[in-house]
Structure formats: C-alpha cells, structure tokens
Amino acid sequence: PLGLRPWYRQVYRSTKGPGLRRADGVMTVSTWGEAFLRTQFGVEAACVPNGVDTERYRSRPEAERQALRSDFGFTRFTVLVPGRMALEKNQLAALRTARLARELDFVFVGDMDSPLGMVIQRLKTLWRLDNVRLLGKRWDMPELYAAADALLQPTLAENQSLVTLEAMACGLCVVSSAIPAQAELITDGVDGLLLPPVPDLLVRALRFLEAHPATVNRLGEAARARVERHHTLSATAAALAALLHRAANRLD
C-alpha cells in the first residue's frame, strides 16, 4: 500500500543495502525487481524469471479432476488460498472475503502454527466461517490446484510468485493483486484477474467466476499456455546459463 512504501524502502535499505552494495551483481526473478535494485541501490542487477515443472504441475482431464474434488470433499465453487502465513501475503484479506461470500468455499493451505496462522484459526471460529477449511502444510499441491475452481492471492508484496506459476500451470484461474511483479505473470482478463486486494472487490470477482464457468475455463487454459511459453524449467535454465556466460565473459 502507498502509505507503507516509504517505511518498507527504509527498512529494506537498512537491512539489505550493505550486502547488496558489496556484491558485484545481483540476480532476481522479475524485471520489476531488477529495476528496483538498480534504482534503489545502484547495483548491477539481472532478471532470470522463475519456472515450474509443467509435468508435475499440469491440467487434468475432467474425469480425473472430478475424482480429486470428491477425494478432497470439494462440492461447491472452491477457492484455494495457499502460501506462507505472513502479513505481506495478506491472508487476512482472503479470510474477510470468505466472510462476505459464505456461499463459496475457501481452502487455506500454509503454516497454521505460525502467529498469523493462529490468528486465522481464531477468526474462523469467531466469525463462524463454516465455508473455510484450514488444511495446514501440504505436499499434494498439484492435486489441490487441479481440484480447485480458482486461486485467491491478495498479496501485498511479491517478486515473482511460484504459487501463481504453479496454479497457472495446472490450468487454475488466479485472482491476484495488481502489483508490478504479478502483472508480469498475469494479463488481466486474458489469463487471470488482477485487482486491488479489497474484500468487496474480491468477492465480486469470485462471484462472477462462479457464475461463468466458461470464463474460468478460458482463463485457466490461457494461464497454462502462458506458463508453457515463458516459465518452464528449461526456459529458466537457459536464461540462467546465458546470464552466467555473460558474467564469465566480463571476467575474461
């Protein structure tokens, strides 16, 4: 948020600045991060975008998807909210969204034993959110992505989110915050939805998706295609190799 940017930048400069300035170069995973490092610290920065295993994270045939939904107990429009429980990940906005949209189901995945995770658990009980499930840490994320109807990520701070890329590779429609690094992964209305992380707006978007399954499928298919074009492991490896070759040539 705008009001926190000066504070964030000051903390970042004081904690990260000394090490960054001593480095000959810094590799990051987004063009936004590259520009931030160059302008804020004057360091030589280069971008190597993240990639995901598109064999492990993949779309499923409808019959397999329905079987997964049955195994997980997904019976209504189901919104997946995965990620490390942290203030910048903004799971509180997702929980407030669930409070406003009780006709939709929300499944949170993450470290529920963390301080924010415990807050989430208490608020779920206090607000009587029967439409919220808290799964804790999981090792079956490809299956959860494939079984859900949408992924909600009202994040406040990302460089380049692996959760977003994993979900997109599984053909899942992602609803995320319109922050610079996320906009590098998602084109609003083409392969996902980008909007401010405000619960009222998030509810409207999710209700729209629930009412328009053809749009959900179209966005999910486009998301998978985008990952296949730009964010495979081989593409990331090639970009890293090119960066290392350029660095080696400068040393010569």
FILODO-979604 format. One record per residue (C-alpha): residue number from 1; residue in three letters; x, z, y. Coordinates in steps of 0.25 Angstrom, whole numbers. Layout:
N
(site NUM 'ALA' (X Z Y))
...
//
This chain:
252
(site 1 'PRO' (0 0 0))
(site 2 'LEU' (5 -3 14))
(site 3 'GLY' (5 12 18))
(site 4 'LEU' (15 15 7))
(site 5 'ARG' (24 3 9))
(site 6 'PRO' (34 10 19))
(site 7 'TRP' (35 22 11))
(site 8 'TYR' (37 14 -2))
(site 9 'ARG' (48 6 4))
(site 10 'GLN' (55 18 10))
(site 11 'VAL' (55 25 -4))
(site 12 'TYR' (59 13 -11))
(site 13 'ARG' (71 11 -1))
(site 14 'SER' (76 25 -3))
(site 15 'THR' (75 25 -18))
(site 16 'LYS' (79 11 -22))
(site 17 'GLY' (86 6 -10))
(site 18 'PRO' (100 12 -13))
(site 19 'GLY' (101 6 -27))
(site 20 'LEU' (95 -8 -23))
(site 21 'ARG' (105 -9 -11))
(site 22 'ARG' (117 -7 -21))
(site 23 'ALA' (112 -18 -30))
(site 24 'ASP' (118 -32 -30))
(site 25 'GLY' (104 -37 -33))
(site 26 'VAL' (90 -32 -38))
(site 27 'MET' (81 -39 -48))
(site 28 'THR' (66 -37 -46))
(site 29 'VAL' (54 -43 -53))
(site 30 'SER' (45 -48 -41))
(site 31 'THR' (48 -57 -29))
(site 32 'TRP' (41 -46 -20))
(site 33 'GLY' (51 -36 -26))
(site 34 'GLU' (63 -46 -23))
(site 35 'ALA' (59 -47 -9))
(site 36 'PHE' (56 -32 -7))
(site 37 'LEU' (70 -29 -12))
(site 38 'ARG' (77 -40 -3))
(site 39 'THR' (69 -36 10))
(site 40 'GLN' (69 -21 8))
(site 41 'PHE' (83 -19 2))
(site 42 'GLY' (91 -31 5))
(site 43 'VAL' (95 -33 -9))
(site 44 'GLU' (97 -45 -17))
(site 45 'ALA' (84 -46 -26))
(site 46 'ALA' (79 -56 -36))
(site 47 'CYS' (66 -57 -44))
(site 48 'VAL' (64 -59 -59))
(site 49 'PRO' (49 -58 -62))
(site 50 'ASN' (44 -49 -73))
(site 51 'GLY' (40 -56 -86))
(site 52 'VAL' (32 -51 -98))
(site 53 'ASP' (31 -55 -113))
(site 54 'THR' (20 -65 -114))
(site 55 'GLU' (19 -64 -129))
(site 56 'ARG' (17 -49 -129))
(site 57 'TYR' (8 -49 -116))
(site 58 'ARG' (-2 -61 -119))
(site 59 'SER' (-16 -65 -118))
(site 60 'ARG' (-24 -62 -131))
(site 61 'PRO' (-35 -71 -138))
(site 62 'GLU' (-49 -65 -134))
(site 63 'ALA' (-52 -60 -149))
(site 64 'GLU' (-39 -52 -148))
(site 65 'ARG' (-42 -47 -134))
(site 66 'GLN' (-55 -42 -138))
(site 67 'ALA' (-49 -35 -150))
(site 68 'LEU' (-39 -28 -141))
(site 69 'ARG' (-51 -24 -132))
(site 70 'SER' (-58 -18 -144))
(site 71 'ASP' (-46 -10 -148))
(site 72 'PHE' (-44 -5 -134))
(site 73 'GLY' (-58 -2 -132))
(site 74 'PHE' (-60 -11 -120))
(site 75 'THR' (-75 -14 -119))
(site 76 'ARG' (-77 -17 -104))
(site 77 'PHE' (-69 -24 -94))
(site 78 'THR' (-55 -17 -95))
(site 79 'VAL' (-45 -15 -84))
(site 80 'LEU' (-31 -11 -89))
(site 81 'VAL' (-22 -3 -79))
(site 82 'PRO' (-8 -1 -85))
(site 83 'GLY' (4 4 -79))
(site 84 'ARG' (13 15 -76))
(site 85 'MET' (5 26 -69))
(site 86 'ALA' (11 27 -55))
(site 87 'LEU' (5 27 -41))
(site 88 'GLU' (10 13 -37))
(site 89 'LYS' (3 7 -50))
(site 90 'ASN' (-10 13 -43))
(site 91 'GLN' (-18 16 -56))
(site 92 'LEU' (-26 25 -47))
(site 93 'ALA' (-32 13 -41))
(site 94 'ALA' (-35 8 -54))
(site 95 'LEU' (-42 21 -58))
(site 96 'ARG' (-50 21 -45))
(site 97 'THR' (-54 6 -49))
(site 98 'ALA' (-59 11 -62))
(site 99 'ARG' (-67 22 -55))
(site 100 'LEU' (-74 11 -47))
(site 101 'ALA' (-76 2 -59))
(site 102 'ARG' (-82 10 -70))
(site 103 'GLU' (-88 -2 -77))
(site 104 'LEU' (-73 -7 -80))
(site 105 'ASP' (-63 0 -90))
(site 106 'PHE' (-49 3 -85))
(site 107 'VAL' (-38 6 -95))
(site 108 'PHE' (-25 13 -89))
(site 109 'VAL' (-12 12 -96))
(site 110 'GLY' (0 20 -92))
(site 111 'ASP' (7 33 -92))
(site 112 'MET' (-5 43 -91))
(site 113 'ASP' (4 55 -92))
(site 114 'SER' (11 51 -78))
(site 115 'PRO' (6 59 -66))
(site 116 'LEU' (-3 47 -61))
(site 117 'GLY' (-8 45 -75))
(site 118 'MET' (-13 59 -76))
(site 119 'VAL' (-20 57 -62))
(site 120 'ILE' (-26 45 -68))
(site 121 'GLN' (-31 53 -80))
(site 122 'ARG' (-37 64 -71))
(site 123 'LEU' (-44 54 -62))
(site 124 'LYS' (-50 47 -74))
(site 125 'THR' (-56 60 -78))
(site 126 'LEU' (-60 64 -64))
(site 127 'TRP' (-67 51 -61))
(site 128 'ARG' (-73 50 -75))
(site 129 'LEU' (-68 36 -78))
(site 130 'ASP' (-73 32 -91))
(site 131 'ASN' (-69 18 -89))
(site 132 'VAL' (-54 22 -88))
(site 133 'ARG' (-45 23 -100))
(site 134 'LEU' (-31 29 -99))
(site 135 'LEU' (-22 23 -111))
(site 136 'GLY' (-8 29 -107))
(site 137 'LYS' (4 21 -111))
(site 138 'ARG' (2 10 -120))
(site 139 'TRP' (11 0 -128))
(site 140 'ASP' (0 -10 -130))
(site 141 'MET' (-1 -16 -116))
(site 142 'PRO' (-2 -31 -121))
(site 143 'GLU' (-15 -28 -129))
(site 144 'LEU' (-21 -19 -117))
(site 145 'TYR' (-18 -31 -107))
(site 146 'ALA' (-25 -40 -117))
(site 147 'ALA' (-37 -32 -119))
(site 148 'ALA' (-40 -28 -105))
(site 149 'ASP' (-48 -36 -95))
(site 150 'ALA' (-40 -34 -82))
(site 151 'LEU' (-27 -26 -78))
(site 152 'LEU' (-28 -18 -65))
(site 153 'GLN' (-15 -15 -57))
(site 154 'PRO' (-18 -9 -43))
(site 155 'THR' (-3 -7 -42))
(site 156 'LEU' (3 -4 -28))
(site 157 'ALA' (18 -7 -32))
(site 158 'GLU' (23 -17 -42))
(site 159 'ASN' (35 -26 -42))
(site 160 'GLN' (31 -35 -54))
(site 161 'SER' (21 -28 -64))
(site 162 'LEU' (24 -30 -78))
(site 163 'VAL' (10 -25 -81))
(site 164 'THR' (4 -36 -73))
(site 165 'LEU' (12 -47 -80))
(site 166 'GLU' (9 -41 -94))
(site 167 'ALA' (-6 -41 -91))
(site 168 'MET' (-6 -55 -85))
(site 169 'ALA' (2 -60 -98))
(site 170 'CYS' (-9 -54 -106))
(site 171 'GLY' (-19 -62 -98))
(site 172 'LEU' (-25 -50 -91))
(site 173 'CYS' (-31 -51 -77))
(site 174 'VAL' (-23 -42 -68))
(site 175 'VAL' (-29 -35 -55))
(site 176 'SER' (-17 -30 -47))
(site 177 'SER' (-13 -26 -33))
(site 178 'ALA' (-10 -37 -23))
(site 179 'ILE' (5 -32 -21))
(site 180 'PRO' (16 -42 -20))
(site 181 'ALA' (22 -41 -34))
(site 182 'GLN' (9 -42 -41))
(site 183 'ALA' (5 -54 -33))
(site 184 'GLU' (18 -61 -39))
(site 185 'LEU' (11 -59 -52))
(site 186 'ILE' (-4 -62 -49))
(site 187 'THR' (-10 -72 -41))
(site 188 'ASP' (-24 -66 -36))
(site 189 'GLY' (-35 -73 -43))
(site 190 'VAL' (-27 -82 -51))
(site 191 'ASP' (-20 -73 -62))
(site 192 'GLY' (-25 -59 -58))
(site 193 'LEU' (-31 -52 -46))
(site 194 'LEU' (-23 -45 -34))
(site 195 'LEU' (-30 -36 -25))
(site 196 'PRO' (-27 -23 -17))
(site 197 'PRO' (-27 -10 -27))
(site 198 'VAL' (-40 -5 -21))
(site 199 'PRO' (-50 0 -31))
(site 200 'ASP' (-62 -6 -25))
(site 201 'LEU' (-55 -20 -25))
(site 202 'LEU' (-50 -18 -39))
(site 203 'VAL' (-64 -15 -44))
(site 204 'ARG' (-70 -27 -38))
(site 205 'ALA' (-59 -36 -45))
(site 206 'LEU' (-61 -29 -58))
(site 207 'ARG' (-76 -31 -58))
(site 208 'PHE' (-74 -45 -54))
(site 209 'LEU' (-65 -47 -66))
(site 210 'GLU' (-75 -40 -75))
(site 211 'ALA' (-86 -49 -71))
(site 212 'HIS' (-78 -62 -72))
(site 213 'PRO' (-71 -63 -86))
(site 214 'ALA' (-67 -77 -84))
(site 215 'THR' (-59 -73 -71))
(site 216 'VAL' (-52 -63 -79))
(site 217 'ASN' (-48 -73 -90))
(site 218 'ARG' (-43 -83 -80))
(site 219 'LEU' (-35 -73 -72))
(site 220 'GLY' (-29 -68 -85))
(site 221 'GLU' (-25 -81 -90))
(site 222 'ALA' (-19 -85 -77))
(site 223 'ALA' (-11 -72 -78))
(site 224 'ARG' (-6 -75 -91))
(site 225 'ALA' (-2 -89 -87))
(site 226 'ARG' (6 -83 -75))
(site 227 'VAL' (14 -74 -83))
(site 228 'GLU' (17 -85 -93))
(site 229 'ARG' (22 -94 -81))
(site 230 'HIS' (30 -83 -74))
(site 231 'HIS' (32 -70 -81))
(site 232 'THR' (37 -72 -95))
(site 233 'LEU' (49 -64 -100))
(site 234 'SER' (56 -78 -101))
(site 235 'ALA' (54 -81 -87))
(site 236 'THR' (59 -67 -83))
(site 237 'ALA' (71 -68 -91))
(site 238 'ALA' (74 -82 -85))
(site 239 'ALA' (73 -76 -71))
(site 240 'LEU' (82 -65 -74))
(site 241 'ALA' (92 -74 -81))
(site 242 'ALA' (92 -83 -68))
(site 243 'LEU' (94 -70 -59))
(site 244 'LEU' (106 -65 -68))
(site 245 'HIS' (112 -79 -67))
(site 246 'ARG' (111 -80 -52))
(site 247 'ALA' (117 -66 -51))
(site 248 'ALA' (128 -69 -60))
(site 249 'ASN' (131 -82 -53))
(site 250 'ARG' (133 -74 -40))
(site 251 'LEU' (142 -64 -46))
(site 252 'ASP' (151 -76 -51))
//
